[in-house]
């Protein structure tokens, strides 16, 4: 019928004639009940059989032993799955048993004293219909679950950890340090893994593990699990011992054809199985391509770092020699041309320093520390030639960052403001406190950056100042990217340049 649990119920009542007071009262009670949507009467067996076939309802109530009713024939005419309540006035129970054997959902004995009869009848009808609907919907839910399970783009394992849980509890009870025990006795992890009962694995796993069938996969798990997989599983058992219901880790598996697969495994224990671990779901995601790209990227960074170091060394040495000779020449001769050479040397040294910074600042920040912004900003202001420029620090915030690279970010933003806005510029550092957008900003009251140039200014080599290297804002962008931060260039209320750094892990709001 497609009805939802709790929807009003339609009923066909098959019984004696309308002159039967009890029949009339039963129908009236059903019609007055808010949970009953409609009641259709059939006073005879023939009418009931005809209408049961043509007018579907949610439930049939039949006075099984009424004079004008052949209860078994009506029951045979009812569509399979429609709840059938057989009502009896007399009998020793054998006819009720027969009705149940032939498919009746419920049987009722109508007492001579009908005071409670209407409420019992209504309750029985509702219970019979709701029971059927629950069965139907649980079947639909199971079908939806199986479809999601089998067609999920990830690899899903459905497993029973109850035996492993008992072993884990026994181990935890007798050792003082479970982590140390698993580390010194790696065979324990293998024993815990061996106790797992794998209930099912979805279809996507077959292509992933290069298995012809689920049976082939489940009978060859020793070829799937690598030593690295067993080693990485120790953390999962520690999490389960601590009562965790979710855990995520990275490991290496193998297909049946021998190909190594880098995977991220995510464990989830439904709340109802938290105590027994009778149902545990593991989702595997293939990150083999990502790991390959990471390795290639690391190789490129290593080559770039090596190149930068070689170039830096090969340039610094002759530059130092040239600067030494220039100093001696300037002692013997006062010439503007020598001053021009000195400025050229300074620019070359700046280029070398920025080249090294670009090569090294792109590395991801793995272990940031708490860093007070105001302390870092003050230190950077002292290390940059700012002339008559002014600094306003409007933050007490502490963030997680690599302090050395965070200083490079601030130094370059301060230097950029002074170079482009002049020595009388005011540089302000403050907090970004927008919803889902936490961080800090650096702005100045200079001429600002035209909207059409804001993307280009962070490109290496882009500069509008003759003495600039064009690397300053590129370094700022690299430092932000290395931390996983977002850099936005806009303008402040005074029209000057404003650099917003968001996505920052804020330790203290000050």
C-alpha positions as CSV (number, residue, x, y, z in Angstrom):
1,X,0.0,0.0,0.0
2,X,3.0,2.3,0.4
3,X,1.7,3.7,3.8
4,X,4.1,5.0,6.4
5,X,4.2,3.8,10.0
6,X,1.7,5.9,11.9
7,X,-0.5,6.8,8.9
8,X,-4.3,6.5,9.3
9,X,-5.7,3.0,8.6
10,X,-8.4,1.9,6.1
11,X,-10.5,-1.1,7.2
12,X,-12.9,-3.6,5.5
13,X,-15.3,-5.0,8.1
14,X,-16.9,-8.3,7.1
15,X,-19.8,-9.3,9.4
16,X,-23.4,-9.8,10.2
17,X,-26.2,-7.6,8.9
18,X,-26.5,-3.9,10.0
19,X,-29.3,-4.9,12.3
20,X,-26.8,-6.7,14.5
21,X,-26.2,-4.2,17.3
22,X,-22.7,-5.5,18.0
23,X,-21.6,-5.3,14.4
24,X,-23.1,-1.8,14.0
25,X,-21.3,-0.7,17.3
26,X,-18.0,-2.1,16.1
27,X,-18.2,-0.3,12.8
28,X,-19.2,3.0,14.5
29,X,-16.3,2.8,16.9
30,X,-13.8,2.1,14.1
31,X,-15.2,5.1,12.2
32,X,-15.0,7.4,15.1
33,X,-11.4,6.5,15.9
34,X,-8.9,9.2,14.6
35,X,-6.4,6.5,13.6
36,X,-8.9,4.9,11.3
37,X,-9.2,6.7,8.0
38,X,-12.2,4.8,6.6
39,X,-14.3,1.7,7.2
40,X,-15.9,-0.3,4.3
41,X,-18.6,-2.9,5.2
42,X,-19.2,-6.2,3.5
43,X,-22.3,-8.0,5.0
44,X,-21.8,-11.2,3.0
45,X,-19.0,-13.5,1.9
46,X,-19.6,-12.8,-1.8
47,X,-19.4,-9.1,-1.3
48,X,-16.2,-9.4,0.8
49,X,-14.5,-11.6,-1.8
50,X,-15.4,-9.3,-4.7
51,X,-14.3,-6.1,-2.9
52,X,-11.1,-7.6,-1.3
53,X,-9.9,-8.2,-4.9
54,X,-10.8,-4.7,-6.2
55,X,-10.7,-2.3,-3.3
56,X,-7.4,-2.5,-1.4
57,X,-7.4,-1.7,2.3
58,X,-4.9,-1.7,5.2
59,X,-6.7,-4.4,7.2
60,X,-9.6,-6.8,7.0
61,X,-11.7,-7.5,10.1
62,X,-13.9,-10.6,9.7
63,X,-16.6,-12.0,12.0
64,X,-15.3,-15.5,11.2
65,X,-18.3,-17.5,12.5
66,X,-21.1,-15.1,11.6
67,X,-24.1,-16.8,10.0
68,X,-23.7,-15.1,6.6
69,X,-19.9,-15.3,6.5
70,X,-17.6,-18.1,5.4
71,X,-14.5,-16.9,7.2
72,X,-12.0,-19.3,5.5
73,X,-13.2,-18.2,2.1
74,X,-12.8,-14.5,2.9
75,X,-9.4,-15.2,4.3
76,X,-8.3,-17.0,1.1
77,X,-9.5,-14.0,-0.9
78,X,-7.4,-11.4,1.0
79,X,-4.2,-10.3,-0.7
80,X,-1.1,-11.7,0.8
81,X,0.4,-9.4,3.3
82,X,-2.8,-7.6,4.3
83,X,-3.4,-8.0,8.0
84,X,-6.5,-10.1,8.8
85,X,-8.2,-10.0,12.2
86,X,-10.6,-13.0,12.8
87,X,-13.4,-12.3,15.3
88,X,-15.2,-15.1,17.1
89,X,-18.3,-15.1,19.3
90,X,-18.2,-18.7,20.4
91,X,-16.0,-21.7,20.2
92,X,-13.4,-23.7,22.0
93,X,-10.4,-22.2,20.3
94,X,-10.0,-24.8,17.6
95,X,-11.5,-22.5,14.9
96,X,-9.2,-19.6,16.0
97,X,-6.2,-22.0,15.7
98,X,-7.4,-23.0,12.2
99,X,-7.7,-19.3,11.2
100,X,-4.1,-18.6,12.4
101,X,-2.8,-21.7,10.5
102,X,-4.5,-20.5,7.3
103,X,-2.8,-17.0,7.6
104,X,-4.9,-14.8,9.9
105,X,-2.8,-12.1,11.6
106,X,-4.7,-11.9,14.8
107,X,-7.8,-13.6,16.4
108,X,-10.2,-12.0,18.9
109,X,-12.9,-13.5,21.1
110,X,-15.8,-11.0,21.4
111,X,-17.2,-11.2,25.0
112,X,-20.9,-11.0,25.8
113,X,-20.1,-7.9,27.9
114,X,-19.1,-5.5,25.1
115,X,-18.0,-2.6,27.4
116,X,-14.3,-3.0,26.6
117,X,-14.8,-4.6,23.2
118,X,-14.5,-1.5,21.0
119,X,-11.2,-0.4,22.5
120,X,-9.8,-3.9,22.2
121,X,-10.9,-4.1,18.5
122,X,-9.4,-0.7,17.6
123,X,-6.1,-1.5,19.4
124,X,-5.9,-4.9,17.7
125,X,-6.4,-3.4,14.2
126,X,-3.9,-0.7,14.7
127,X,-1.3,-3.1,16.2
128,X,-1.7,-5.6,13.3
129,X,-1.3,-2.8,10.7
130,X,1.7,-1.2,12.4
131,X,3.4,-4.5,12.8
132,X,3.0,-5.2,9.0
133,X,4.2,-1.7,8.2
134,X,7.3,-2.0,10.4
135,X,8.2,-5.3,8.7
136,X,7.8,-3.7,5.3
137,X,9.8,-0.7,6.2
138,X,12.5,-2.7,7.9
139,X,12.7,-4.7,4.7
140,X,13.0,-1.5,2.6
141,X,15.6,-0.2,5.0
142,X,17.6,-3.4,4.6
143,X,17.4,-3.2,0.8
144,X,18.6,0.4,0.9
145,X,21.4,-0.5,3.3
146,X,22.5,-3.4,1.1
147,X,22.4,-1.1,-2.0
148,X,24.5,1.5,-0.2
149,X,26.8,-1.1,1.1
150,X,27.5,-2.9,-2.2
151,X,27.6,0.3,-4.4
152,X,29.6,2.5,-2.1
153,X,32.7,3.9,-4.0
154,X,34.8,3.1,-1.0
155,X,35.8,-0.4,0.2
156,X,33.7,-1.4,3.2
157,X,34.3,-4.3,5.6
158,X,31.6,-5.5,7.9
159,X,33.2,-7.4,10.8
160,X,32.6,-9.0,14.2
161,X,35.2,-8.1,16.8
162,X,33.5,-9.7,19.8
163,X,36.1,-12.5,20.1
164,X,38.9,-10.0,19.7
165,X,37.2,-7.8,22.3
166,X,37.3,-10.6,24.9
167,X,40.9,-11.3,24.2
168,X,41.7,-7.5,24.4
169,X,39.9,-7.2,27.7
170,X,41.8,-10.1,29.2
171,X,45.2,-8.6,28.0
172,X,44.2,-5.2,29.4
173,X,43.4,-6.6,32.7
174,X,46.8,-8.3,33.2
175,X,49.2,-5.8,31.8
176,X,50.0,-2.3,33.2
177,X,51.0,-0.7,29.9
178,X,49.0,-2.0,26.9
179,X,50.9,0.2,24.4
180,X,54.3,-1.0,25.5
181,X,53.0,-4.6,25.5
182,X,51.8,-4.4,21.9
183,X,55.1,-2.8,20.9
184,X,57.2,-5.5,22.5
185,X,54.9,-8.3,21.6
186,X,53.8,-7.7,18.0
187,X,52.4,-11.2,17.7
188,X,49.6,-10.1,20.0
189,X,48.3,-7.8,17.3
190,X,48.3,-10.7,14.9
191,X,46.3,-12.8,17.4
192,X,43.8,-10.1,17.8
193,X,43.4,-9.7,14.1
194,X,43.0,-13.5,13.7
195,X,40.1,-13.5,16.1
196,X,38.1,-11.1,13.8
197,X,35.1,-12.7,12.1
198,X,34.6,-11.0,8.7
199,X,30.8,-10.9,8.0
200,X,30.9,-9.3,4.6
201,X,32.8,-7.0,2.2
202,X,31.2,-4.9,-0.5
203,X,31.5,-5.4,-4.3
204,X,33.9,-2.5,-4.8
205,X,36.5,-4.4,-2.8
206,X,36.7,-7.1,-5.4
207,X,38.0,-4.8,-8.1
208,X,40.2,-3.0,-5.6
209,X,41.9,-6.1,-4.3
210,X,41.8,-7.8,-7.8
211,X,39.7,-10.7,-6.4
212,X,37.3,-12.8,-8.6
213,X,34.8,-13.2,-5.8
214,X,34.1,-12.4,-2.2
215,X,35.0,-16.0,-1.2
216,X,38.3,-15.7,-3.0
217,X,39.1,-12.5,-1.2
218,X,38.1,-13.7,2.3
219,X,40.0,-17.0,2.0
220,X,43.2,-15.2,1.0
221,X,43.4,-12.4,3.5
222,X,47.0,-13.5,4.4
223,X,47.9,-12.2,0.9
224,X,46.1,-8.9,1.5
225,X,47.6,-7.9,4.9
226,X,51.2,-6.7,4.8
227,X,53.6,-6.4,7.8
228,X,53.0,-2.7,7.7
229,X,49.2,-3.3,8.0
230,X,49.7,-5.4,11.2
231,X,52.1,-2.8,12.7
232,X,49.7,0.1,12.0
233,X,46.7,-1.9,13.5
234,X,48.2,-1.6,17.0
235,X,46.9,2.0,17.3
236,X,43.4,0.7,16.5
237,X,43.5,-1.8,19.3
238,X,44.7,0.9,21.8
239,X,41.8,3.1,20.7
240,X,39.3,0.3,21.2
241,X,40.7,-0.5,24.6
242,X,40.2,3.1,25.6
243,X,36.5,2.9,24.5
244,X,36.8,4.9,21.3
245,X,34.2,4.1,18.6
246,X,36.0,5.8,15.7
247,X,39.6,5.6,14.6
248,X,41.5,6.6,11.4
249,X,44.9,5.5,10.3
250,X,47.1,5.1,7.3
251,X,48.5,1.8,6.2
252,X,49.7,-0.3,3.3
253,X,47.8,-3.3,1.8
254,X,48.3,-5.6,-1.1
255,X,46.0,-6.9,-3.9
256,X,45.8,-10.6,-4.7
257,X,47.9,-10.0,-7.7
258,X,50.7,-8.5,-5.5
259,X,50.2,-4.7,-6.1
260,X,50.9,-2.6,-3.0
261,X,48.1,-0.1,-2.1
262,X,48.4,2.8,0.2
263,X,45.2,3.2,2.2
264,X,43.4,5.3,4.7
265,X,41.3,3.1,7.0
266,X,38.5,4.5,9.1
267,X,36.9,2.4,11.8
268,X,33.4,3.0,13.1
269,X,31.6,1.1,15.8
270,X,27.8,1.7,16.0
271,X,26.7,2.8,19.5
272,X,24.6,-0.3,20.1
273,X,27.7,-2.5,19.7
274,X,30.1,-0.3,21.7
275,X,30.3,-2.8,24.5
276,X,30.5,-6.1,22.5
277,X,32.0,-4.9,19.2
278,X,29.8,-7.5,17.4
279,X,29.5,-5.1,14.5
280,X,32.4,-3.0,13.3
281,X,32.7,-1.2,10.0
282,X,36.0,-0.4,8.3
283,X,36.1,1.9,5.3
284,X,39.2,1.8,3.1
285,X,40.2,4.7,0.8
286,X,42.9,4.2,-1.9
287,X,45.5,7.0,-1.6
288,X,48.2,5.2,-3.7
289,X,48.2,7.9,-6.4
290,X,48.3,10.7,-3.7
291,X,51.3,9.0,-2.0
292,X,53.0,8.7,-5.4
293,X,52.4,12.4,-6.1
294,X,53.7,13.3,-2.6
295,X,56.9,11.4,-3.3
296,X,57.4,13.1,-6.6
297,X,56.7,16.4,-5.1
298,X,59.2,15.7,-2.3
299,X,61.9,14.7,-4.9
300,X,61.2,18.0,-6.8
301,X,61.5,20.0,-3.6
302,X,64.8,18.2,-2.7
303,X,66.2,19.0,-6.1
304,X,65.1,22.6,-5.8
305,X,66.6,22.9,-2.4
306,X,69.8,21.4,-3.7
307,X,69.8,23.7,-6.7
308,X,69.2,26.8,-4.4
309,X,72.0,25.8,-2.1
310,X,74.5,25.3,-4.9
311,X,73.5,28.5,-6.6
312,X,73.6,30.3,-3.3
313,X,77.0,29.0,-2.4
314,X,78.4,29.7,-5.9
315,X,77.0,33.3,-5.8
316,X,77.8,34.2,-2.2
317,X,81.5,33.4,-2.5
318,X,82.3,35.6,-5.5
319,X,79.9,38.2,-4.2
320,X,81.8,38.3,-0.9
321,X,85.1,38.7,-2.8
322,X,83.6,41.4,-4.9
323,X,82.3,43.3,-1.9
324,X,85.8,43.0,-0.2
325,X,87.5,44.5,-3.3
326,X,84.8,47.2,-3.5
327,X,85.5,48.2,0.1
328,X,89.2,48.6,-0.6
329,X,88.5,50.5,-3.8
330,X,86.1,52.9,-2.0
331,X,89.0,53.7,0.5
332,X,91.2,54.8,-2.4
333,X,88.6,56.5,-4.6
334,X,85.4,58.5,-3.9
335,X,83.2,57.7,-7.0
336,X,79.4,57.6,-7.6
337,X,80.1,54.6,-9.8
338,X,81.4,52.6,-6.8
339,X,78.3,53.5,-4.9
340,X,76.2,52.1,-7.8
341,X,78.3,48.9,-7.6
342,X,77.6,48.7,-3.9
343,X,73.8,49.0,-4.5
344,X,74.1,46.3,-7.2
345,X,75.8,44.0,-4.6
346,X,73.1,44.6,-2.1
347,X,70.4,43.7,-4.7
348,X,72.3,40.5,-5.6
349,X,72.5,39.5,-1.9
350,X,68.8,40.1,-1.5
351,X,68.1,38.0,-4.6
352,X,70.2,35.2,-3.2
353,X,68.4,35.3,0.2
354,X,65.0,35.4,-1.4
355,X,65.9,32.5,-3.7
356,X,66.7,30.4,-0.7
357,X,63.5,31.4,1.1
358,X,61.4,30.5,-1.9
359,X,63.1,27.1,-2.2
360,X,62.7,26.2,1.5
361,X,59.5,27.9,2.6
362,X,57.2,25.7,0.5
363,X,57.7,22.7,2.8
364,X,54.5,21.8,4.8
365,X,54.5,22.7,8.5
366,X,54.1,19.5,10.3
367,X,54.6,20.4,14.0
368,X,53.6,24.1,14.7
369,X,54.1,25.7,18.1
370,X,52.1,28.3,20.0
371,X,53.4,31.7,18.9
372,X,52.2,35.1,20.3
373,X,51.5,37.3,17.3
374,X,52.4,40.6,19.0
375,X,55.8,39.3,20.1
376,X,56.6,38.1,16.5
377,X,55.4,41.3,14.9
378,X,57.5,43.6,17.3
379,X,60.6,41.5,16.5
380,X,60.0,41.7,12.8
381,X,59.4,45.5,12.9
382,X,62.8,45.9,14.6
383,X,64.6,43.7,12.0
384,X,63.2,45.6,8.9
385,X,64.3,49.1,7.9
386,X,61.1,51.1,8.5
387,X,62.4,54.7,8.7
388,X,59.6,57.0,10.0
389,X,56.9,54.4,9.5
390,X,54.5,53.6,12.4
391,X,53.3,50.3,13.7
392,X,50.0,49.5,15.4
393,X,49.6,46.1,17.0
394,X,45.9,45.4,17.7
395,X,46.1,41.7,18.7
396,X,46.8,39.6,21.8
397,X,46.2,36.4,19.9
398,X,48.4,33.3,20.0
399,X,48.4,31.0,17.0
400,X,50.0,27.7,16.1
401,X,52.7,28.2,13.5
402,X,56.4,27.7,12.6
403,X,57.8,30.8,14.2
404,X,60.7,31.2,11.8
405,X,58.5,31.2,8.7
406,X,55.8,33.3,10.4
407,X,58.5,35.9,10.9
408,X,59.4,35.8,7.2
409,X,55.7,36.4,6.4
410,X,55.5,39.5,8.6
411,X,58.9,40.8,7.6
412,X,58.0,40.7,3.9
413,X,54.6,42.3,4.5
414,X,56.1,45.1,6.5
415,X,58.9,45.6,4.0
416,X,56.3,45.6,1.2
417,X,54.3,48.3,2.9
418,X,57.3,50.5,3.5
419,X,58.6,50.1,-0.1
420,X,55.3,50.9,-1.7
421,X,53.7,53.4,0.6
422,X,56.7,55.3,1.8
423,X,58.5,55.9,5.1
424,X,55.5,57.7,6.7
425,X,53.1,54.7,6.3
426,X,51.3,53.3,9.3
427,X,51.1,49.5,9.4
428,X,48.4,47.8,11.5
429,X,48.3,44.2,12.6
430,X,44.9,42.9,14.0
431,X,42.5,40.0,14.2
432,X,40.1,38.6,11.7
433,X,37.0,37.5,13.7
434,X,34.5,36.5,11.0
435,X,32.4,33.3,11.4
436,X,34.4,30.3,10.2
437,X,37.2,32.7,9.3
438,X,39.7,33.1,12.1
439,X,43.1,34.6,11.6
440,X,44.9,38.0,11.4
441,X,45.5,40.8,9.0
442,X,48.3,43.2,8.0
443,X,47.2,46.5,6.4
444,X,48.6,49.9,5.7
445,X,47.3,53.4,4.8
446,X,49.2,53.6,1.6
447,X,47.8,53.8,-2.0
448,X,46.7,50.1,-2.0
449,X,46.9,47.4,-4.7
450,X,44.6,47.7,-7.7
451,X,42.0,44.9,-7.8
452,X,43.2,43.7,-11.2
453,X,46.8,43.2,-9.8
454,X,46.0,41.4,-6.6
455,X,46.4,37.9,-8.0
456,X,49.6,38.7,-9.8
457,X,51.4,40.4,-6.9
458,X,52.1,37.0,-5.3
459,X,53.8,35.6,-8.4
460,X,57.5,35.2,-8.1
461,X,59.4,38.1,-9.8
462,X,56.4,40.5,-9.9
463,X,57.4,43.9,-8.7
464,X,56.5,47.6,-9.3
465,X,59.5,48.9,-7.4
466,X,62.8,49.2,-9.3
467,X,64.9,48.0,-6.3
468,X,62.5,45.2,-5.4
469,X,63.3,41.5,-6.1
470,X,59.7,40.5,-6.8
471,X,59.9,37.6,-4.3
472,X,58.5,39.2,-1.1
473,X,54.8,38.5,-1.5
474,X,55.5,35.2,-3.2
475,X,57.3,34.2,0.0
476,X,54.2,35.4,2.0
477,X,52.0,33.2,-0.1
478,X,54.3,30.2,0.3
479,X,54.4,30.5,4.0
480,X,50.6,30.7,4.2
481,X,50.2,27.7,2.0
482,X,52.8,25.7,4.0
483,X,50.6,26.2,7.1
484,X,47.4,25.4,5.3
485,X,46.2,29.1,5.6
486,X,44.3,31.2,3.1
487,X,45.8,34.5,1.9
488,X,43.3,37.2,0.7
489,X,44.4,40.6,-0.6
490,X,41.9,43.4,-0.4
491,X,41.8,47.0,0.8
492,X,41.3,48.6,4.2
493,X,38.8,51.4,5.0
494,X,41.5,54.0,4.2
495,X,42.1,52.4,0.8
496,X,45.4,50.9,1.6
497,X,46.5,47.3,1.0
498,X,45.1,44.7,3.4
499,X,46.4,41.1,3.6
500,X,44.1,38.7,5.5
501,X,45.5,35.3,6.6
502,X,42.7,33.0,7.7
503,X,42.2,29.3,8.5
504,X,44.6,29.8,11.3
505,X,44.7,27.5,14.4
506,X,44.1,30.0,17.2
507,X,45.4,28.8,20.6
508,X,44.3,31.9,22.6
509,X,42.0,34.8,21.7
510,X,43.9,37.0,24.1
